[in-house]
Amino acid sequence: MNPIFKLVPLLCLLIVSCASRDSGWEKNTESVSLSSSEISGLNKEAMELWKGRVEQGKLEEALAKFKVLHSANPNDLETLVYLTRGYYFLADSHLQNPDEKKKYYELAASYGEKAMATNAGFKEDVKSGKSVEDSLGSLTKTEVPAIYWTAASLGKWSKISGISAQLKYKTRIKAMVSRVEALQADYFFAAPARYWGAFYALAPSFAGGDIKKSIIHFEKSLKIAPEYQGTKVLMADVYYTKTGDKKLFEQTLKEVLNSKFDNHPEIGPENALEKKKAQKLLDNMDELF
């Protein structure tokens, strides 16, 4: 027998094991008992800390309180979305160590999957054996934040985890973003178009990559929501480095640094930390081109 055929089962096992993780709806939540007044007070404290999420310490304090709230009411969708988005933000904008980032992207995805499973139809579908992709039709606009932040977290987790995880989850992530786009295309400042802009820039041509489609989607996202600076940072990082346009790379990132959206009521902290990403990319410009 050709030795390569002997390796196939081993390689398949390796891919599956390296990409393995339990979905959030498979994980139990430890419950605690709180009075309604305790829940109200804790929620108020968490939301106040959330406003200061530009500081890592305040974000971590907020998440600790959201975790207690989740333990008191495991099926509260709003709390689960804050945990998903919060742990994603912690990993994406505050942490630097790849292992730590991977840990919290996975935690974010788990909470997001729990959030998706608050929809009874979706939960019943996946527990009956249907694929996640085939179950997404049960999810509604109410679950859009859960779908998006889960997809974003899975994408970042799989990228750090390696090619086996990327191959395992790529179809699911694309299906989730497509569902968000179908239900609420302008969610989180045109996030679906921003995702497709990055996807078409990063994917090889045989896997659907198309640099012309990439810029169309990035421009669509910017037209809908020019106030979100993460779109420009991502475009510079994955599109202009791909096209080799150093001039527009530099120009776009300087626009981010000079932007005036740090006090935006919804995404001020995100914009402030996107400026740090922009500066880091500019500092490494000569290595990128």
C-alpha positions as CSV (number, residue, x, y, z in Angstrom):
1,M,0.0,0.0,0.0
2,N,1.2,3.5,-0.8
3,P,2.4,5.1,2.5
4,I,0.4,8.2,1.8
5,F,-2.9,6.2,2.1
6,K,-1.8,5.0,5.5
7,L,-1.4,8.6,6.6
8,V,-4.9,9.8,5.5
9,P,-6.8,8.5,8.5
10,L,-4.2,9.9,10.9
11,L,-4.3,13.3,9.1
12,C,-8.1,13.3,9.3
13,L,-8.0,12.5,13.0
14,L,-5.5,15.3,13.5
15,I,-7.6,17.8,11.7
16,V,-10.7,16.9,13.7
17,S,-9.0,16.9,17.0
18,C,-7.1,20.2,16.4
19,A,-10.3,21.9,15.4
20,S,-12.4,20.4,18.1
21,R,-14.5,22.5,20.5
22,D,-17.9,22.1,22.2
23,S,-20.7,24.3,21.1
24,G,-22.1,26.7,23.7
25,W,-25.5,24.9,23.9
26,E,-23.6,21.8,25.0
27,K,-22.1,23.5,28.0
28,N,-24.0,23.8,31.4
29,T,-24.3,27.1,33.3
30,E,-23.7,27.1,37.0
31,S,-26.8,28.8,38.5
32,V,-27.0,31.3,41.4
33,S,-30.0,32.7,43.1
34,L,-30.5,36.5,43.2
35,S,-33.4,38.7,44.2
36,S,-34.9,41.0,41.6
37,S,-33.4,44.0,43.4
38,E,-29.9,42.4,43.3
39,I,-30.3,41.6,39.6
40,S,-31.3,45.2,38.9
41,G,-28.4,46.7,40.9
42,L,-25.9,44.3,39.4
43,N,-27.1,45.1,35.9
44,K,-26.8,48.8,36.5
45,E,-23.3,48.4,37.7
46,A,-22.4,46.2,34.7
47,M,-23.8,48.7,32.2
48,E,-21.9,51.6,33.9
49,L,-18.6,49.7,33.6
50,W,-19.4,48.7,30.0
51,K,-19.4,52.4,29.1
52,G,-15.7,52.4,30.2
53,R,-14.7,49.4,28.1
54,V,-12.0,51.4,26.5
55,E,-10.1,50.4,29.7
56,Q,-9.3,46.7,30.0
57,G,-9.9,46.7,33.7
58,K,-13.4,48.2,33.5
59,L,-14.3,45.8,30.7
60,E,-13.2,42.8,32.7
61,E,-15.2,44.0,35.7
62,A,-18.3,44.5,33.6
63,L,-17.9,41.0,32.2
64,A,-17.5,39.5,35.7
65,K,-20.9,41.1,36.6
66,F,-22.5,40.0,33.4
67,K,-21.3,36.4,34.2
68,V,-23.1,36.5,37.5
69,L,-26.2,37.9,35.8
70,H,-26.1,35.0,33.4
71,S,-25.8,32.5,36.2
72,A,-28.9,34.0,37.7
73,N,-30.8,34.0,34.5
74,P,-29.1,31.6,32.0
75,N,-31.6,32.3,29.2
76,D,-31.4,36.1,29.2
77,L,-30.5,37.0,25.6
78,E,-29.3,40.5,26.3
79,T,-26.8,39.4,29.0
80,L,-25.5,36.6,26.7
81,V,-25.0,39.1,23.9
82,Y,-23.0,41.4,26.2
83,L,-20.8,38.5,27.2
84,T,-20.3,37.5,23.6
85,R,-19.5,41.0,22.3
86,G,-17.5,41.8,25.5
87,Y,-15.2,38.8,25.4
88,Y,-14.7,39.4,21.6
89,F,-13.8,43.0,22.3
90,L,-11.4,42.0,25.1
91,A,-9.6,39.6,22.8
92,D,-9.6,41.8,19.7
93,S,-8.8,45.2,21.2
94,H,-7.0,44.7,24.5
95,L,-5.1,41.4,24.6
96,Q,-1.9,40.8,22.7
97,N,-0.9,37.2,23.5
98,P,-2.2,34.8,20.9
99,D,-3.0,32.1,23.4
100,E,-5.0,34.5,25.5
101,K,-6.8,35.9,22.5
102,K,-7.7,32.4,21.4
103,K,-9.1,31.5,24.8
104,Y,-11.4,34.5,24.9
105,Y,-12.5,34.3,21.3
106,E,-13.6,30.7,22.1
107,L,-15.4,31.9,25.3
108,A,-17.1,34.6,23.3
109,A,-18.3,32.1,20.7
110,S,-19.6,29.8,23.4
111,Y,-21.7,32.5,25.0
112,G,-22.9,33.5,21.5
113,E,-24.0,30.0,20.8
114,K,-25.9,29.9,24.1
115,A,-27.5,33.2,23.0
116,M,-28.5,31.7,19.6
117,A,-30.0,28.7,21.5
118,T,-32.4,30.9,23.4
119,N,-34.4,30.6,20.2
120,A,-36.4,27.4,20.9
121,G,-36.7,26.5,17.2
122,F,-33.0,26.8,16.6
123,K,-32.1,24.8,19.8
124,E,-34.5,22.0,18.9
125,D,-33.1,21.8,15.3
126,V,-29.5,21.5,16.4
127,K,-30.2,19.1,19.2
128,S,-32.2,16.9,16.8
129,G,-29.1,16.5,14.6
130,K,-29.6,19.2,12.0
131,S,-26.4,21.1,11.1
132,V,-26.0,24.6,12.4
133,E,-26.1,25.9,8.8
134,D,-29.5,24.2,8.2
135,S,-30.9,25.5,11.5
136,L,-30.1,29.2,11.0
137,G,-33.5,29.7,9.3
138,S,-35.2,29.5,12.7
139,L,-33.3,32.5,13.9
140,T,-34.9,35.9,13.7
141,K,-33.9,39.6,13.8
142,T,-34.0,39.3,17.6
143,E,-31.0,37.0,17.5
144,V,-29.0,39.0,14.9
145,P,-26.5,40.3,17.6
146,A,-25.9,36.8,18.8
147,I,-25.4,35.4,15.3
148,Y,-23.0,38.2,14.3
149,W,-20.7,38.2,17.3
150,T,-20.6,34.4,17.4
151,A,-19.5,34.4,13.7
152,A,-16.9,37.1,14.4
153,S,-15.6,35.2,17.4
154,L,-15.5,31.9,15.6
155,G,-13.6,33.5,12.7
156,K,-10.9,35.0,14.9
157,W,-10.6,31.8,17.0
158,S,-10.3,29.6,14.0
159,K,-7.7,31.9,12.4
160,I,-5.5,31.6,15.5
161,S,-6.2,27.9,15.8
162,G,-4.9,27.1,12.3
163,I,-6.0,25.7,9.0
164,S,-7.9,22.7,10.4
165,A,-10.2,24.9,12.4
166,Q,-10.6,27.3,9.5
167,L,-11.6,24.5,7.2
168,K,-14.0,23.1,9.8
169,Y,-15.9,26.4,10.5
170,K,-15.6,28.4,7.3
171,T,-19.0,27.2,5.9
172,R,-20.7,27.8,9.2
173,I,-19.3,31.3,9.6
174,K,-20.2,32.3,6.0
175,A,-23.8,31.0,6.5
176,M,-24.1,32.9,9.8
177,V,-23.0,36.2,8.2
178,S,-25.3,35.6,5.3
179,R,-28.2,35.1,7.8
180,V,-27.3,38.4,9.5
181,E,-27.2,40.1,6.1
182,A,-30.6,38.7,5.2
183,L,-32.2,39.8,8.5
184,Q,-30.4,43.2,9.2
185,A,-27.8,44.2,6.6
186,D,-26.9,47.4,8.5
187,Y,-26.3,45.6,11.8
188,F,-23.3,47.0,13.8
189,F,-22.4,49.6,11.3
190,A,-22.8,47.5,8.1
191,A,-20.9,44.5,9.6
192,P,-21.9,42.0,6.9
193,A,-20.5,44.1,4.1
194,R,-17.3,44.7,6.1
195,Y,-17.0,40.9,6.6
196,W,-17.4,40.2,2.9
197,G,-14.8,42.9,2.1
198,A,-12.3,41.0,4.3
199,F,-13.3,37.6,3.1
200,Y,-12.9,38.4,-0.6
201,A,-9.5,40.0,0.1
202,L,-8.1,37.2,2.2
203,A,-9.5,34.1,0.5
204,P,-7.4,32.5,-2.3
205,S,-9.0,32.7,-5.7
206,F,-9.8,29.0,-5.7
207,A,-11.8,29.5,-2.5
208,G,-13.8,32.4,-3.8
209,G,-11.4,35.3,-3.2
210,D,-11.9,38.2,-5.5
211,I,-10.1,41.5,-4.9
212,K,-12.7,43.5,-7.0
213,K,-15.5,42.2,-5.0
214,S,-13.6,43.0,-1.8
215,I,-13.4,46.8,-2.5
216,I,-17.1,46.8,-3.5
217,H,-18.1,45.5,-0.1
218,F,-15.7,47.7,1.9
219,E,-17.0,50.8,0.1
220,K,-20.6,49.7,0.8
221,S,-19.9,49.3,4.5
222,L,-18.2,52.7,4.6
223,K,-21.1,54.4,2.7
224,I,-23.6,53.0,5.2
225,A,-21.6,53.7,8.3
226,P,-18.6,56.0,7.8
227,E,-18.4,56.7,11.6
228,Y,-17.1,53.2,12.4
229,Q,-13.4,53.4,12.0
230,G,-12.8,49.7,12.2
231,T,-13.9,49.4,8.5
232,K,-11.0,51.6,7.3
233,V,-8.5,49.8,9.6
234,L,-9.6,46.4,8.3
235,M,-9.5,47.6,4.7
236,A,-6.0,49.0,5.1
237,D,-4.9,45.8,6.8
238,V,-6.3,43.2,4.3
239,Y,-7.1,45.1,1.1
240,Y,-4.4,47.7,0.5
241,T,-1.7,45.3,1.7
242,K,-3.0,42.8,-0.9
243,T,-3.1,45.3,-3.7
244,G,0.2,46.8,-2.7
245,D,-1.2,50.3,-2.5
246,K,1.1,51.8,0.1
247,K,-0.1,55.4,-0.5
248,L,-3.8,54.6,0.1
249,F,-2.8,52.4,3.0
250,E,-1.1,55.3,4.7
251,Q,-3.8,57.8,3.7
252,T,-6.6,55.6,5.0
253,L,-5.0,55.0,8.4
254,K,-4.1,58.6,8.9
255,E,-7.8,59.4,8.3
256,V,-8.6,57.1,11.2
257,L,-6.0,58.8,13.4
258,N,-7.5,62.2,12.6
259,S,-11.2,61.0,12.9
260,K,-13.5,62.6,15.5
261,F,-15.7,59.7,16.5
262,D,-14.0,58.7,19.8
263,N,-17.1,60.1,21.7
264,H,-19.6,58.4,19.5
265,P,-22.4,57.3,21.9
266,E,-22.4,53.7,20.7
267,I,-18.9,52.9,19.5
268,G,-16.6,55.6,21.1
269,P,-14.4,53.0,22.8
270,E,-14.2,50.8,19.7
271,N,-13.1,53.8,17.6
272,A,-10.6,54.9,20.2
273,L,-8.9,51.5,20.2
274,E,-9.1,51.2,16.4
275,K,-6.8,54.3,16.4
276,K,-4.2,52.2,18.3
277,K,-4.5,49.4,15.6
278,A,-4.1,52.1,12.9
279,Q,-1.0,53.4,14.5
280,K,0.5,49.9,14.9
281,L,-0.1,49.2,11.2
282,L,1.5,52.5,10.2
283,D,4.5,51.7,12.5
284,N,4.9,48.4,10.6
285,M,4.2,49.8,7.1
286,D,7.7,49.2,5.7
287,E,7.5,45.6,6.8
288,L,4.1,45.2,5.1
289,F,5.1,46.6,1.7
